[in-house]
Amino acid sequence: VLLSRTRSEDCLEAGRQSFQIFGFDIMLDQKYKAFLLEVNNSPSLCVDEALPVDAEHDAAKLASKNRERDKLCRCMDMAQVHWHQTSLVDLETKSAMMQGAFKALEQLHQGV
């Protein structure tokens, strides 16, 4: 994490006006100690998750008016038929990350 930040600062000092977003995958233990699993140089900005279709889904589909849940899918996210829903964790973290990136660009443009 520190190395990626240092390299980013070097690029800014060299007059480059571009940036790259890295995705840091971490795992927390019971005491919330963080373990770095991997660093992605091209992280996904999708905010949905694929969930398998099962009997529970069928019952919920009949009881719910949630159209997002009613759409079954065969995309490459899963081998079997599944459905998508918005991941609230992804929505919050990726929205905050993009807001921070745009704020940094704005500050860079203003010379702050």
Backbone as a printed PyTorch tensor [residue, N CA C, xyz], in Angstrom:
tensor([[[  0.8340,  -1.1800,   0.0000],
         [  0.0000,   0.0000,   0.0000],
         [  0.8780,   1.2430,   0.0000]],

        [[  1.8850,   1.2540,   0.8860],
         [  2.7710,   2.4130,   0.9500],
         [  3.5770,   2.5760,  -0.3270]],

        [[  4.0370,   1.4680,  -0.9150],
         [  4.7990,   1.5320,  -2.1530],
         [  3.9440,   2.1070,  -3.2820]],

        [[  2.6750,   1.6930,  -3.3820],
         [  1.8160,   2.2240,  -4.4450],
         [  1.5760,   3.7140,  -4.2410]],

        [[  1.4610,   4.1490,  -2.9980],
         [  1.2780,   5.5800,  -2.7240],
         [  2.5330,   6.3640,  -3.0800]],

        [[  3.6980,   5.8420,  -2.7250],
         [  4.9600,   6.4970,  -3.0440],
         [  5.1360,   6.6380,  -4.5470]],

        [[  4.8230,   5.5780,  -5.2990],
         [  4.9510,   5.6300,  -6.7530],
         [  3.9810,   6.6600,  -7.3410]],

        [[  2.7890,   6.7760,  -6.7630],
         [  1.8140,   7.7610,  -7.2350],
         [  2.3280,   9.1720,  -7.0060]],

        [[  2.9220,   9.4120,  -5.8360],
         [  3.4730,  10.7380,  -5.5440],
         [  4.6100,  11.0620,  -6.4930]],

        [[  5.4370,  10.0700,  -6.8470],
         [  6.5190,  10.2850,  -7.8110],
         [  5.9720,  10.7390,  -9.1500]],

        [[  4.8650,  10.1370,  -9.6000],
         [  4.2570,  10.5070, -10.8790],
         [  3.7320,  11.9340, -10.8470]],

        [[  3.1260,  12.3290,  -9.7250],
         [  2.6140,  13.6890,  -9.6150],
         [  3.7510,  14.7000,  -9.6480]],

        [[  4.8600,  14.3910,  -8.9520],
         [  6.0020,  15.2900,  -8.9400],
         [  6.6310,  15.3970, -10.3180]],

        [[  6.5200,  14.3600, -11.1260],
         [  7.0870,  14.3710, -12.4780],
         [  6.1830,  15.1260, -13.4560]],

        [[  5.0630,  15.6610, -12.9970],
         [  4.1900,  16.4480, -13.8450],
         [  3.1380,  15.6430, -14.6010]],

        [[  3.0500,  14.3800, -14.3330],
         [  2.0410,  13.5680, -15.0110],
         [  0.6770,  13.8480, -14.3890]],

        [[ -0.3400,  13.9390, -15.2240],
         [ -1.6730,  14.2340, -14.7180],
         [ -2.6220,  13.0930, -15.0470]],

        [[ -2.2570,  11.9230, -14.6080],
         [ -3.1140,  10.7470, -14.7720],
         [ -3.0350,   9.9410, -13.4890]],

        [[ -3.9040,   8.9770, -13.3730],
         [ -3.8890,   8.1480, -12.1810],
         [ -4.4010,   6.7690, -12.5190]],

        [[ -4.1520,   5.8480, -11.6080],
         [ -4.6520,   4.4910, -11.7580],
         [ -5.2830,   4.0770, -10.4440]],

        [[ -6.3690,   3.3580, -10.5400],
         [ -7.0450,   2.8540,  -9.3490],
         [ -6.6210,   1.4150,  -9.1270]],

        [[ -6.1710,   1.1120,  -7.9240],
         [ -5.8150,  -0.2470,  -7.5430],
         [ -6.9040,  -0.7960,  -6.6230]],

        [[ -7.1170,  -2.0900,  -6.6860],
         [ -8.0610,  -2.7410,  -5.7820],
         [ -7.2890,  -3.5950,  -4.7930]],

        [[ -7.3840,  -3.2660,  -3.5260],
         [ -6.7040,  -4.0280,  -2.4670],
         [ -7.7190,  -4.9640,  -1.8250]],

        [[ -7.5290,  -6.2660,  -1.9770],
         [ -8.4010,  -7.2550,  -1.3490],
         [ -7.8090,  -7.6210,  -0.0050]],

        [[ -8.5880,  -7.4040,   1.0350],
         [ -8.1200,  -7.7080,   2.3860],
         [ -9.1090,  -8.6460,   3.0760]],

        [[ -8.6130,  -9.3200,   4.0880],
         [ -9.4580, -10.1780,   4.9210],
         [ -9.2120,  -9.7610,   6.3590]],

        [[-10.2750,  -9.6960,   7.1450],
         [-10.1720,  -9.3440,   8.5640],
         [-10.3740, -10.5790,   9.4210]],

        [[ -9.5490, -10.7010,  10.4790],
         [ -9.7640, -11.8040,  11.4120],
         [-10.7640, -11.3650,  12.4910]],

        [[-10.9720, -12.1960,  13.4970],
         [-11.9650, -11.8990,  14.5420],
         [-11.6350, -10.6240,  15.3150]],

        [[-10.3540, -10.2540,  15.3520],
         [ -9.9410,  -9.0390,  16.0690],
         [ -9.7650,  -7.8570,  15.1160]],

        [[-10.2710,  -7.9910,  13.8920],
         [-10.2270,  -6.9690,  12.8580],
         [ -8.8010,  -6.6300,  12.4040]],

        [[ -7.8900,  -7.5760,  12.5560],
         [ -6.5500,  -7.4130,  12.0020],
         [ -6.6530,  -7.6970,  10.5040]],

        [[ -6.0970,  -6.7880,   9.6970],
         [ -6.2140,  -6.9010,   8.2400],
         [ -5.0750,  -7.7170,   7.6520]],

        [[ -5.4160,  -8.5740,   6.6800],
         [ -4.4440,  -9.3610,   5.9320],
         [ -4.6390,  -9.0510,   4.4490]],

        [[ -3.5670,  -8.6290,   3.7830],
         [ -3.6350,  -8.3400,   2.3590],
         [ -3.6530,  -9.6460,   1.5830]],

        [[ -4.6840,  -9.8520,   0.7630],
         [ -4.7980, -11.0570,  -0.0500],
         [ -4.1810, -10.8520,  -1.4280]],

        [[ -4.5200,  -9.7250,  -2.0650],
         [ -3.9740,  -9.4310,  -3.3940],
         [ -4.2250,  -7.9780,  -3.7260]],

        [[ -3.4920,  -7.5070,  -4.7380],
         [ -3.6770,  -6.1620,  -5.2680],
         [ -4.0300,  -6.3110,  -6.7400]],

        [[ -5.1370,  -5.6950,  -7.1400],
         [ -5.5890,  -5.7570,  -8.5300],
         [ -5.2600,  -4.4380,  -9.2220]],

        [[ -4.6260,  -4.5280, -10.3850],
         [ -4.3020,  -3.2950, -11.1040],
         [ -5.4420,  -2.8250, -12.0000]],

        [[ -6.5000,  -3.5990, -12.0970],
         [ -7.6740,  -3.2220, -12.8770],
         [ -8.9230,  -3.7550, -12.1790]],

        [[ -9.2650,  -3.1740, -11.0270],
         [-10.3880,  -3.7110, -10.2550],
         [-11.7320,  -3.4510, -10.9210]],

        [[-12.6650,  -4.3170, -10.6440],
         [-14.0230,  -4.1490, -11.1540],
         [-14.7070,  -3.0130, -10.4030]],

        [[-15.4530,  -2.2210, -11.1210],
         [-16.2440,  -1.1680, -10.4910],
         [-17.7200,  -1.5260, -10.4480]],

        [[-18.0340,  -2.7860, -10.7530],
         [-19.4170,  -3.2570, -10.6600],
         [-19.8820,  -3.2390,  -9.2100]],

        [[-21.1490,  -2.9830,  -9.0170],
         [-21.6910,  -2.9480,  -7.6560],
         [-22.7870,  -3.9890,  -7.4640]],

        [[-22.7780,  -5.0190,  -8.3100],
         [-23.7790,  -6.0630,  -8.1240],
         [-23.1030,  -7.3940,  -7.8100]],

        [[-23.8900,  -8.2990,  -7.2880],
         [-23.3930,  -9.6320,  -6.9850],
         [-24.3460, -10.6570,  -7.5700]],

        [[-23.7880, -11.7990,  -7.9840],
         [-24.5890, -12.8790,  -8.5640],
         [-24.9250, -13.8820,  -7.4670]],

        [[-26.1850, -14.2780,  -7.4030],
         [-26.6460, -15.2360,  -6.4050],
         [-27.3410, -16.4010,  -7.1030]],

        [[-27.1080, -17.6350,  -6.6400],
         [-27.7130, -18.7940,  -7.3040],
         [-29.2310, -18.8320,  -7.1170]],

        [[-29.9030, -19.4230,  -8.0810],
         [-31.3570, -19.6130,  -8.0120],
         [-31.6170, -20.8740,  -7.1910]],

        [[-32.5550, -20.7870,  -6.2740],
         [-32.9230, -21.9550,  -5.4660],
         [-34.4050, -21.8540,  -5.0920]],

        [[-34.8920, -22.7980,  -4.3260],
         [-36.3120, -22.8120,  -3.9270],
         [-36.6690, -21.5540,  -3.1480]],

        [[-35.7300, -21.0570,  -2.3460],
         [-35.9820, -19.8430,  -1.5750],
         [-36.2280, -18.6610,  -2.5150]],

        [[-35.4560, -18.6100,  -3.5940],
         [-35.6400, -17.5430,  -4.5780],
         [-37.0260, -17.6110,  -5.2000]],

        [[-37.4590, -18.8200,  -5.5540],
         [-38.7730, -18.9860,  -6.1700],
         [-39.8880, -18.5020,  -5.2520]],

        [[-39.7970, -18.8190,  -3.9640],
         [-40.8170, -18.3750,  -3.0020],
         [-40.7570, -16.8620,  -2.8290]],

        [[-39.5490, -16.3240,  -2.7490],
         [-39.4040, -14.8790,  -2.5830],
         [-39.8930, -14.1390,  -3.8180]],

        [[-39.6810, -14.7280,  -4.9870],
         [-40.1240, -14.1120,  -6.2410],
         [-41.6440, -13.9410,  -6.2480]],

        [[-42.3610, -14.9220,  -5.7380],
         [-43.8170, -14.8420,  -5.6860],
         [-44.2860, -13.8070,  -4.6670]],

        [[-43.5300, -13.6620,  -3.5710],
         [-43.9490, -12.7600,  -2.5010],
         [-43.4430, -11.3290,  -2.7080]],

        [[-42.4680, -11.1490,  -3.5700],
         [-41.8200,  -9.8540,  -3.7140],
         [-42.2150,  -9.1600,  -5.0070]],

        [[-42.1650,  -7.8440,  -4.9660],
         [-42.3640,  -7.0590,  -6.1780],
         [-41.0310,  -6.4570,  -6.6230]],

        [[-39.9390,  -6.9860,  -6.1210],
         [-38.6000,  -6.5060,  -6.4540],
         [-38.2210,  -7.0110,  -7.8400]],

        [[-38.3080,  -6.1820,  -8.8390],
         [-38.0570,  -6.5760, -10.2270],
         [-36.6130,  -7.0150, -10.4530]],

        [[-35.6770,  -6.4520,  -9.7130],
         [-34.2720,  -6.8480,  -9.8530],
         [-34.1150,  -8.3330,  -9.5390]],

        [[-34.8410,  -8.8150,  -8.5610],
         [-34.7560, -10.2150,  -8.1460],
         [-35.4550, -11.1540,  -9.1130]],

        [[-36.4420, -10.6500,  -9.8490],
         [-37.2350, -11.4930, -10.7270],
         [-36.5070, -11.8840, -12.0120]],

        [[-35.4420, -11.1700, -12.3500],
         [-34.7430, -11.4140, -13.6090],
         [-33.6820, -12.4970, -13.4320]],

        [[-33.8890, -13.6330, -14.0760],
         [-32.8990, -14.7020, -14.0470],
         [-31.8730, -14.4400, -15.1360]],

        [[-30.6520, -14.9000, -14.8950],
         [-29.5440, -14.5470, -15.7700],
         [-28.6820, -15.7720, -16.0650]],

        [[-28.0500, -15.7650, -17.2310],
         [-27.1270, -16.8310, -17.6220],
         [-25.7830, -16.2440, -18.0480]],

        [[-25.4090, -15.1070, -17.4970],
         [-24.1480, -14.4800, -17.8720],
         [-22.9650, -15.2840, -17.3070]],

        [[-21.7570, -14.8490, -17.5680],
         [-20.5470, -15.5850, -17.1930],
         [-20.1500, -15.4140, -15.7200]],

        [[-20.9310, -14.6520, -14.9490],
         [-20.5980, -14.4800, -13.5350],
         [-20.7060, -15.7790, -12.7480]],

        [[-21.5730, -16.6930, -13.2100],
         [-21.7890, -17.9780, -12.5520],
         [-22.0770, -19.0290, -13.6080]],

        [[-21.7010, -20.2720, -13.3320],
         [-21.9300, -21.3530, -14.3000],
         [-23.4170, -21.6950, -14.4160]],

        [[-24.1580, -21.5900, -13.3120],
         [-25.5780, -21.9460, -13.3300],
         [-26.4480, -20.7010, -13.4540]],

        [[-27.7230, -20.9300, -13.6660],
         [-28.6800, -19.8220, -13.7190],
         [-28.6440, -19.1040, -12.3730]],

        [[-28.6690, -17.7870, -12.4260],
         [-28.5490, -16.9910, -11.2030],
         [-29.3190, -15.6770, -11.3790]],

        [[-29.2760, -14.8540, -10.3780],
         [-29.8700, -13.5280, -10.4420],
         [-28.9020, -12.5530,  -9.8010]],

        [[-29.0700, -11.2740, -10.0790],
         [-28.1710, -10.2370,  -9.5820],
         [-28.9070,  -9.3200,  -8.6150]],

        [[-28.1580,  -8.8430,  -7.6430],
         [-28.6820,  -7.8030,  -6.7660],
         [-27.5440,  -6.8380,  -6.4660]],

        [[-27.8940,  -5.6160,  -6.1090],
         [-26.8830,  -4.6300,  -5.7530],
         [-26.2420,  -5.0210,  -4.4320]],

        [[-24.9140,  -5.0210,  -4.4150],
         [-24.1730,  -5.2850,  -3.1860],
         [-23.9930,  -3.9540,  -2.4590]],

        [[-24.6010,  -3.8230,  -1.2920],
         [-24.5200,  -2.5630,  -0.5520],
         [-23.0910,  -2.2390,  -0.1300]],

        [[-22.2990,  -3.2680,   0.1760],
         [-20.8880,  -3.0500,   0.5350],
         [-20.1470,  -2.4620,  -0.6620]],

        [[-20.3030,  -3.0790,  -1.8330],
         [-19.6430,  -2.5660,  -3.0370],
         [-20.1310,  -1.1580,  -3.3750]],

        [[-21.4230,  -0.9330,  -3.2660],
         [-21.9840,   0.3770,  -3.5780],
         [-21.3570,   1.4590,  -2.6990]],

        [[-21.2710,   1.2140,  -1.4050],
         [-20.7030,   2.1980,  -0.4760],
         [-19.2110,   2.4060,  -0.7050]],

        [[-18.4430,   1.3110,  -0.7580],
         [-16.9890,   1.4490,  -0.8510],
         [-16.5620,   1.9990,  -2.2140]],

        [[-17.1660,   1.5190,  -3.2800],
         [-16.7530,   1.9680,  -4.6130],
         [-17.2350,   3.3850,  -4.8930]],

        [[-18.3880,   3.7690,  -4.3550],
         [-18.8490,   5.1520,  -4.5040],
         [-17.9040,   6.1060,  -3.7800]],

        [[-17.5170,   5.7430,  -2.5580],
         [-16.5870,   6.5860,  -1.7910],
         [-15.2410,   6.6870,  -2.4980]],

        [[-14.7670,   5.5750,  -3.0620],
         [-13.4850,   5.5790,  -3.7650],
         [-13.5430,   6.4830,  -4.9870]],

        [[-14.6080,   6.3990,  -5.7690],
         [-14.7160,   7.2300,  -6.9700],
         [-14.8760,   8.7100,  -6.6120]],

        [[-15.6200,   8.9990,  -5.5450],
         [-15.7490,  10.3870,  -5.1030],
         [-14.3870,  10.9400,  -4.7020]],

        [[-13.5980,  10.1250,  -4.0080],
         [-12.2470,  10.5440,  -3.6210],
         [-11.3460,  10.7540,  -4.8300]],

        [[-11.4560,   9.8910,  -5.8170],
         [-10.6500,  10.0290,  -7.0360],
         [-11.0090,  11.3110,  -7.7760]],

        [[-12.3010,  11.5900,  -7.9060],
         [-12.7090,  12.8150,  -8.5980],
         [-12.3340,  14.0640,  -7.8090]],

        [[-12.3800,  13.9870,  -6.4880],
         [-11.9660,  15.1220,  -5.6560],
         [-10.4690,  15.3730,  -5.8340]],

        [[ -9.6750,  14.3020,  -5.8780],
         [ -8.2270,  14.4460,  -6.0880],
         [ -7.9460,  15.0620,  -7.4540]],

        [[ -8.6860,  14.6490,  -8.4850],
         [ -8.5090,  15.2300,  -9.8210],
         [ -8.8630,  16.7110,  -9.8290]],

        [[ -9.9340,  17.0540,  -9.1470],
         [-10.3500,  18.4530,  -9.0740],
         [ -9.2790,  19.2910,  -8.3770]],

        [[ -8.7260,  18.7720,  -7.2690],
         [ -7.6850,  19.4890,  -6.5510],
         [ -6.4270,  19.6210,  -7.4040]],

        [[ -6.0950,  18.5840,  -8.1420],
         [ -4.9370,  18.6170,  -9.0290],
         [ -5.1420,  19.6750, -10.1130]],

        [[ -6.3500,  19.7210, -10.6610],
         [ -6.6730,  20.7080, -11.6940],
         [ -6.5930,  22.1320, -11.1470]],

        [[ -6.9860,  22.3260,  -9.8960],
         [ -6.9760,  23.6480,  -9.2720],
         [ -5.6070,  24.0010,  -8.7060]],

        [[ -4.6830,  23.0590,  -8.7170],
         [ -3.3390,  23.3130,  -8.1970],
         [ -3.2470,  23.3000,  -6.6860]],

        [[ -4.1790,  22.6520,  -6.0380],
         [ -4.1920,  22.5900,  -4.5570],
         [ -3.1840,  21.5760,  -4.0810]]])
